[in-house]
Amino acid sequence: MKPYTETALLQAAQDLIAIPSTADNPDELKNAYNYALDMVRNCGKAITVEEFENGGEPSFLAYASGPRPDSFHIILNGHLDVVPGTPEQYQAHIKDDKLYGRGAYDMKAAAVVLTAMFCEYVDKVPYPLALQIVTDEEANGHDGTKYQVQQGVRGDFVICGDCGRTSDVHEIANEAKGTSFVIVGFDGISSHGAYPWNADNPIGKATSFAQKLHELYPTPLEATGETTIAITAINADSGALTKIPDLATVSLDARFVAGDPHFRNEATFAALINSIDPDARIIRFYDFSAPIYTSPDNPLLLSLKASAEMIEGAEFSFARRNGTSDGRFYGAVGNQACEFGIAGENQHTEGEYITLQAFRNYIATMRDFLEKTIATERPTRARSETLAVDAHTSV
């Protein structure tokens, strides 16, 4: 098989961008999925493809022909779903040496490159290499990467091709905060709005809780290395303007660092909530996932850094993301992951793009990285440092 050309990969990225693969459009999600699957199946290599489906979301895992190994040495992880956009945002176009379109930056272009690099090197590297493609990362990742991890998929080192840097920023994210999304409920007694003394209004309880939580975890004025808890909604729908509701809810988006005692597991977070208001009840935990942490001394991380520095001619640093990726599901089981995608801007907004130079750099960096691993011997399986999070709560 000849190496993929830049022109071919750029066209593939534009083809994928043209597919509006959003969570509310399962047919188009499947079309994007099939596009990537066809790239793998038509590459002329002996490859095993495991297809998964959970919650109606398809994903696949590809590796060299044969049974799945207990652990892969390297997993290339990409997602094909995007957040909704306007019709014109799905019309990929090149202007001023930039590729524009929904998903150019997050992260269809990177998914194309990772798929191509897997196809080129799957039969060259002397260790188990896998490609993992999912379709639900923008939702929460539970039916894709998390589900595969629950089915026993493991990797010494996982590269998530998610975006996160602009062209003038040279970094690889070896850390990301843990995540917890929860809805907290406050019960009350309903009544007519004209007779509030007959009610026990839950809205007051909800707003008081929100204020006290904000005092414990105040919103920083800029990016921080500390735990943050954002209140994303306070809801109380009585169904009528003249009716006091009997339930109010507060939605929370927590991004926590390793070692925060309130986030050792779901129980300690629930205990924090109940310490603020003993009558608060957890309606639903949507997610509780460990932080990502990969040691700066990890040989594969250092090798990736060296490749990026050689290709881009700049020194790279390691960084902690306030957001996260599906790599968090590997952190929960002791594997190491990083986020390294294509430089661009305007993630999830109008004018999303990557630069063509960044696209070329990413292809060259991943080739150099995988090329170097051909001559290296696989070390004893790497394990992440122990985090102050119970892994069993995350998968």
Sequence and secondary structure as in RCSB ss.txt:
>XXXX:A:sequence
MKPYTETALLQAAQDLIAIPSTADNPDELKNAYNYALDMVRNCGKAITVEEFENGGEPSFLAYASGPRPDSFHII
LNGHLDVVPGTPEQYQAHIKDDKLYGRGAYDMKAAAVVLTAMFCEYVDKVPYPLALQIVTDEEANGHDGTKYQVQ
QGVRGDFVICGDCGRTSDVHEIANEAKGTSFVIVGFDGISSHGAYPWNADNPIGKATSFAQKLHELYPTPLEATG
ETTIAITAINADSGALTKIPDLATVSLDARFVAGDPHFRNEATFAALINSIDPDARIIRFYDFSAPIYTSPDNPL
LLSLKASAEMIEGAEFSFARRNGTSDGRFYGAVGNQACEFGIAGENQHTEGEYITLQAFRNYIATMRDFLEKTIA
TERPTRARSETLAVDAHTSV
>XXXX:A:secstr
     HHHHHHHHHHHHTS   TT HHHHHHHHHHHHHHHHTSSS EEEEEEEETTEEEEEEEESSS  SSEEEE
EEEE       GGGGS EEETTEEESTTTTTTHHHHHHHHHHHHHHTTTSSS EEEEEES TTTTSTTTHHHHHH
TT  EEEEEE      TT  EEEEEE EEEEEEEEEE B EETT GGG B HHHHHHHHHHHHHHHS   SS  S
S EEEEEEEE   SSTTEE SEEEEEEEEEE TT GGGSSHHHHHHHHHHH TT EEEEEEEEE  EE  TT HH
HHHHHHHHHHHHTS  EEEEESS  TTHHHHTTT EEEE    EE TTSTT EEEHHHHHHHHHHHHHHHHHHTT
S   S       SS GGGT 
